[in-house]
Amino acid sequence: MRTDDKLDQMEEQRPTDRVRPPRMTRTRLWLLWGTLAVYLAIVVGVLATSWLVTFDWQVMFFRPYKQWPEIHAFLDYFVVLGQRGPTAVAVAAWLGWRCWRQRNLHPLLVLGASLLLLNITVGAAKIGMGRLGPHYATVVGSHEMGLGGDIFPSGHTANAVVTWGVLAYLATTSLRRRTLSVIAALGALGVGMTTVYLGTHWVSDVLLGWAAGLLVLLAMPWLEPAITWFEDRLMGILLRLWLRLRPDSLRGPLPAGSLAPGVSRQRLASDGEVLVRETISAGTGGRATSGHTPDSWPHHPSRPYSIRSERTPATPAGSRRPPHADRVPRTTPMSPTSGRGRNGSG
């Protein structure tokens, strides 16, 4: 097997954590439309001052934070799992390590796109409905809508669903995806109930926050083409910049991903010698070997350059061996004058 063929095979077998992202299947679409229906039903129920608003006031008058004061200190720290700043930093650090390992920016871009969509949708709903929280309620039994508040839906709950749910969305196996989905759901449930315990949200705020976060996660496959397009452009810019600033620092193959047209891919040996160089041709996406070769490469009339393992060693006089010199010589019996037989006996 040729050396370059072996390198291609090793590169194809190189382990990677990147898998195909979830697609917008029929089941996922049904879940999305069903969650959207629940979202609208909660909004209509609050605007109509239905039993849901009555239940909100009953829980507020119960004052859970006074019923179980011994767990108040713990829940003050636990609710941080729903705050956007700390959770985004923690998840971004983990996904940043995955980006370095996979040599692509897809995990971080998925996190950024999901948080951007969350801020737009939840932020618009908060400002548009303007509901006041339990601590600022003015009229008993009122839905407290349109009074300049920003409590409906619960941002803590929606952020917990999206931030921790992204880890399940990016999971590499179905078992990990199911396990992380359950963990994220339980964590978001705990964060939402903690805000109700602390008196910062109505129960309906938490229900709408769960629905809002789930809608963002279910809609993520629609954003995958835009994420891939942005990743290709950004990776092309970074690779061009790296090749321009540090042209001699590359060791091993470049990232196995989309390369911008005109970017060279090199494979280097441990001692720094270039084994294979190929260029992604513009427009077609095909590979073409580079015509420019350094002076240190061996030259042969049959092709622009050869692989290091195919060189023929030089003789002490500096000449090359004949083309068939590396074949195993045929064994011939020793002459009688040599004094030894084939088995070494005299």
VMD Tcl script that draws the C-alpha trace (Angstrom):
set ca {
  {0.00 0.00 0.00}
  {1.29 3.45 -0.90}
  {2.18 5.76 1.96}
  {-0.27 8.46 0.89}
  {-3.08 5.88 0.64}
  {-2.25 4.70 4.15}
  {-2.36 8.27 5.46}
  {-5.75 8.81 3.83}
  {-7.06 5.64 5.47}
  {-5.72 6.66 8.89}
  {-7.31 10.10 8.56}
  {-10.69 8.57 7.69}
  {-10.48 6.30 10.76}
  {-9.47 9.15 13.07}
  {-11.99 9.28 15.97}
  {-14.18 12.36 16.25}
  {-17.04 13.44 18.50}
  {-18.89 15.27 15.77}
  {-22.04 13.54 14.63}
  {-24.87 14.52 12.36}
  {-27.16 16.96 14.22}
  {-30.80 16.01 14.84}
  {-33.08 16.56 11.86}
  {-36.55 18.05 11.83}
  {-38.39 14.73 11.76}
  {-42.14 14.30 11.78}
  {-42.10 13.39 15.49}
  {-40.08 16.50 16.29}
  {-42.49 18.62 14.28}
  {-45.48 17.22 16.15}
  {-43.75 17.96 19.46}
  {-42.99 21.50 18.33}
  {-46.58 22.27 17.28}
  {-47.93 20.60 20.42}
  {-45.63 22.66 22.65}
  {-46.63 25.81 20.77}
  {-50.30 24.98 21.44}
  {-49.57 24.59 25.16}
  {-47.67 27.91 25.10}
  {-50.64 29.75 23.58}
  {-53.09 28.02 25.94}
  {-51.14 29.25 28.99}
  {-51.07 32.81 27.65}
  {-54.80 32.77 26.90}
  {-55.55 31.26 30.30}
  {-53.66 34.02 32.11}
  {-55.18 36.80 29.98}
  {-58.69 35.41 30.62}
  {-58.05 35.26 34.41}
  {-58.92 31.58 34.46}
  {-58.34 29.00 37.18}
  {-54.62 29.24 36.39}
  {-54.49 32.80 37.79}
  {-56.49 31.69 40.84}
  {-53.96 28.92 41.47}
  {-51.13 31.46 41.13}
  {-52.61 33.55 43.93}
  {-53.25 30.54 46.16}
  {-49.59 29.49 45.95}
  {-48.48 33.07 46.59}
  {-50.62 33.32 49.75}
  {-49.22 29.96 50.91}
  {-45.72 31.52 50.92}
  {-43.59 28.39 50.52}
  {-40.41 30.18 51.63}
  {-41.93 30.54 55.10}
  {-43.16 26.95 55.27}
  {-39.73 25.34 54.81}
  {-37.14 27.92 55.84}
  {-34.46 25.28 56.44}
  {-33.93 24.74 52.70}
  {-33.95 28.43 51.83}
  {-30.14 28.81 51.89}
  {-29.59 25.81 49.64}
  {-32.18 26.93 47.09}
  {-30.60 30.38 46.92}
  {-27.54 28.69 45.41}
  {-29.45 26.07 43.43}
  {-31.41 28.69 41.48}
  {-28.11 29.89 39.98}
  {-28.40 26.88 37.62}
  {-31.00 28.94 35.79}
  {-29.11 32.24 35.59}
  {-27.92 32.97 32.08}
  {-24.44 34.29 32.88}
  {-23.00 31.49 35.10}
  {-24.64 28.67 33.17}
  {-23.56 30.04 29.78}
  {-19.95 30.34 30.97}
  {-19.91 26.81 32.39}
  {-21.47 25.18 29.32}
  {-19.34 27.27 26.94}
  {-16.18 26.09 28.71}
  {-17.16 22.46 28.22}
  {-18.21 22.98 24.61}
  {-15.01 24.95 23.97}
  {-13.01 21.90 24.98}
  {-15.10 19.82 22.59}
  {-14.41 22.33 19.82}
  {-10.67 22.02 20.42}
  {-10.91 18.23 20.39}
  {-13.05 18.05 17.26}
  {-11.21 20.88 15.48}
  {-14.45 22.69 14.58}
  {-16.65 25.42 16.04}
  {-20.02 23.70 15.73}
  {-20.76 23.12 19.47}
  {-20.08 26.73 20.45}
  {-22.03 28.05 17.49}
  {-25.03 25.90 18.42}
  {-24.91 27.26 21.97}
  {-24.67 30.83 20.73}
  {-27.54 30.39 18.26}
  {-29.80 28.80 20.88}
  {-29.13 31.55 23.44}
  {-29.68 34.22 20.80}
  {-33.02 32.69 19.81}
  {-33.95 32.36 23.50}
  {-33.17 36.01 24.25}
  {-35.17 37.22 21.26}
  {-38.28 35.13 21.85}
  {-38.45 35.21 25.67}
  {-37.34 38.84 25.86}
  {-40.01 39.92 23.39}
  {-42.68 38.00 25.32}
  {-41.61 39.52 28.64}
  {-41.71 43.09 27.33}
  {-44.87 42.55 25.29}
  {-46.98 41.11 28.12}
  {-45.46 43.18 30.95}
  {-46.67 41.07 33.87}
  {-45.75 41.95 37.45}
  {-44.30 39.37 39.82}
  {-45.83 38.14 43.11}
  {-43.84 40.62 45.21}
  {-45.21 43.55 43.19}
  {-48.82 42.42 42.74}
  {-51.39 45.20 43.11}
  {-54.89 43.64 42.91}
  {-55.76 40.26 44.43}
  {-57.01 37.86 41.78}
  {-55.70 39.96 38.87}
  {-53.45 38.59 36.14}
  {-51.18 41.68 36.54}
  {-50.58 41.91 32.80}
  {-49.59 45.05 30.91}
  {-48.24 46.86 33.96}
  {-44.61 47.19 32.85}
  {-43.25 44.01 34.46}
  {-40.90 41.46 32.91}
  {-41.76 38.25 34.72}
  {-43.85 36.29 32.20}
  {-42.47 33.81 31.06}
  {-39.82 32.79 33.59}
  {-36.37 33.51 32.18}
  {-34.65 31.29 34.76}
  {-36.73 28.30 33.73}
  {-36.41 28.85 29.98}
  {-32.67 29.39 30.28}
  {-32.25 26.19 32.30}
  {-34.16 24.24 29.64}
  {-32.09 25.63 26.75}
  {-28.60 25.84 28.28}
  {-28.56 22.33 29.73}
  {-30.69 20.95 26.91}
  {-28.04 21.97 24.36}
  {-25.75 19.34 25.88}
  {-28.36 16.71 25.10}
  {-28.88 18.16 21.62}
  {-25.15 17.82 20.89}
  {-24.80 14.34 22.42}
  {-22.93 11.86 20.23}
  {-25.04 8.76 20.96}
  {-28.74 8.13 21.49}
  {-28.12 6.82 25.02}
  {-26.26 9.98 26.01}
  {-28.93 12.12 24.39}
  {-31.71 10.43 26.37}
  {-29.76 10.54 29.62}
  {-28.83 14.21 29.27}
  {-32.40 15.07 28.23}
  {-33.75 13.59 31.45}
  {-31.10 15.39 33.54}
  {-31.80 18.70 31.80}
  {-35.56 18.29 32.26}
  {-35.21 17.53 35.96}
  {-32.81 20.44 36.44}
  {-35.16 22.86 34.69}
  {-38.07 21.52 36.76}
  {-36.10 22.10 39.96}
  {-35.08 25.63 38.93}
  {-38.66 26.55 38.06}
  {-40.10 25.25 41.32}
  {-37.34 27.03 43.23}
  {-38.40 30.39 41.77}
  {-41.95 29.67 42.91}
  {-40.66 28.77 46.38}
  {-38.68 32.01 46.59}
  {-41.73 34.01 45.49}
  {-40.07 35.54 42.42}
  {-42.41 33.89 39.87}
  {-46.00 32.76 39.52}
  {-46.64 29.11 38.73}
  {-47.90 30.09 35.28}
  {-44.61 31.94 34.67}
  {-42.74 28.71 35.20}
  {-45.08 26.69 32.97}
  {-44.65 29.20 30.15}
  {-40.87 29.23 30.70}
  {-40.70 25.45 30.23}
  {-42.71 25.72 27.01}
  {-40.59 28.62 25.72}
  {-37.29 26.80 26.33}
  {-38.57 23.58 24.76}
  {-39.70 25.49 21.67}
  {-36.18 26.84 21.20}
  {-34.61 23.37 21.43}
  {-37.17 21.82 19.08}
  {-36.59 24.56 16.50}
  {-32.79 24.19 16.47}
  {-32.63 21.87 13.39}
  {-34.07 24.74 11.34}
  {-31.04 26.81 12.31}
  {-28.47 24.15 11.36}
  {-28.01 25.32 7.73}
  {-27.27 28.87 8.89}
  {-24.91 27.56 11.60}
  {-23.06 25.39 9.06}
  {-22.78 28.29 6.60}
  {-21.38 30.59 9.28}
  {-19.00 27.89 10.53}
  {-17.59 27.29 7.04}
  {-16.87 30.97 6.53}
  {-15.40 31.44 9.98}
  {-13.19 28.35 9.72}
  {-11.96 29.51 6.32}
  {-11.03 32.91 7.73}
  {-9.26 31.38 10.73}
  {-7.32 28.89 8.61}
  {-6.23 31.55 6.15}
  {-5.10 33.76 9.02}
  {-3.23 30.87 10.68}
  {-1.48 29.89 7.46}
  {-0.47 33.49 6.89}
  {0.85 34.13 10.42}
  {2.37 30.70 11.19}
  {3.05 28.88 7.91}
  {5.71 26.57 9.41}
  {3.91 25.60 12.62}
  {1.47 23.03 11.18}
  {2.05 19.45 12.28}
  {-0.24 16.69 11.14}
  {-3.40 17.02 9.03}
  {-5.55 20.12 9.17}
  {-9.04 19.84 10.73}
  {-11.28 17.33 8.99}
  {-14.03 19.74 8.03}
  {-15.04 22.25 5.45}
  {-12.14 24.30 4.11}
  {-12.44 27.53 2.22}
  {-11.47 27.44 -1.48}
  {-7.76 27.86 -2.04}
  {-6.68 26.66 1.43}
  {-3.90 24.06 1.31}
  {-4.02 20.84 3.30}
  {-0.67 19.41 4.36}
  {0.48 16.25 6.03}
  {3.84 16.53 7.74}
  {6.09 13.90 9.22}
  {7.40 14.08 12.78}
  {10.63 15.62 11.53}
  {8.78 18.35 9.65}
  {9.04 16.93 6.12}
  {5.97 17.40 3.92}
  {4.56 14.05 2.81}
  {1.40 15.13 0.99}
  {0.10 18.54 0.00}
  {-3.27 19.08 -1.61}
  {-5.42 22.13 -2.28}
  {-9.20 22.40 -2.17}
  {-10.10 23.68 -5.61}
  {-12.40 26.69 -5.75}
  {-16.02 26.21 -6.81}
  {-15.94 22.44 -7.26}
  {-14.79 21.30 -3.86}
  {-12.40 18.80 -5.42}
  {-8.80 18.19 -4.42}
  {-5.85 19.13 -6.57}
  {-2.21 18.60 -5.78}
  {-0.15 21.71 -5.48}
  {2.29 22.41 -8.30}
  {4.71 24.32 -6.10}
  {7.22 22.11 -4.29}
  {10.12 23.13 -2.07}
  {13.65 22.55 -3.26}
  {14.19 19.89 -0.62}
  {11.60 17.55 -2.11}
  {12.84 14.67 -4.31}
  {12.10 15.13 -8.00}
  {11.28 12.31 -10.39}
  {10.24 12.47 -14.01}
  {7.13 10.34 -13.46}
  {5.34 12.72 -11.01}
  {6.00 16.12 -9.38}
  {7.17 14.60 -6.12}
  {7.19 11.26 -4.36}
  {6.59 9.94 -0.89}
  {9.51 9.69 1.49}
  {9.08 5.95 2.00}
  {9.42 5.36 -1.74}
  {12.95 6.78 -2.00}
  {15.72 4.44 -3.10}
  {18.74 4.53 -0.82}
  {21.97 5.85 -2.28}
  {25.10 3.71 -2.67}
  {28.39 4.85 -1.13}
  {29.35 6.28 -4.52}
  {26.29 8.53 -4.49}
  {24.45 6.75 -7.29}
  {20.99 5.20 -7.11}
  {20.22 1.51 -7.14}
  {18.74 0.04 -10.30}
  {14.92 -0.08 -10.45}
  {14.75 -3.78 -9.49}
  {17.58 -3.81 -6.98}
  {15.16 -4.10 -4.04}
  {13.91 -7.52 -5.17}
  {14.97 -10.55 -3.14}
  {17.79 -12.36 -5.02}
  {17.19 -15.92 -6.06}
  {18.99 -18.43 -3.83}
  {21.64 -20.43 -5.69}
  {23.73 -23.35 -4.37}
  {27.23 -22.51 -3.25}
  {30.11 -23.49 -5.51}
  {32.24 -26.43 -4.48}
  {35.22 -24.18 -4.00}
  {33.61 -22.19 -1.26}
  {34.09 -25.00 1.23}
  {30.57 -24.62 2.75}
  {27.19 -25.91 1.80}
  {23.87 -24.22 1.87}
  {23.23 -25.10 5.53}
  {26.58 -23.80 6.69}
  {28.18 -27.22 7.23}
  {31.73 -27.83 5.99}
}
mol new
graphics top color blue
foreach p $ca { graphics top sphere $p radius 0.5 }
foreach p [lrange $ca 0 end-1] q [lrange $ca 1 end] { graphics top cylinder $p $q radius 0.2 }
display resetview
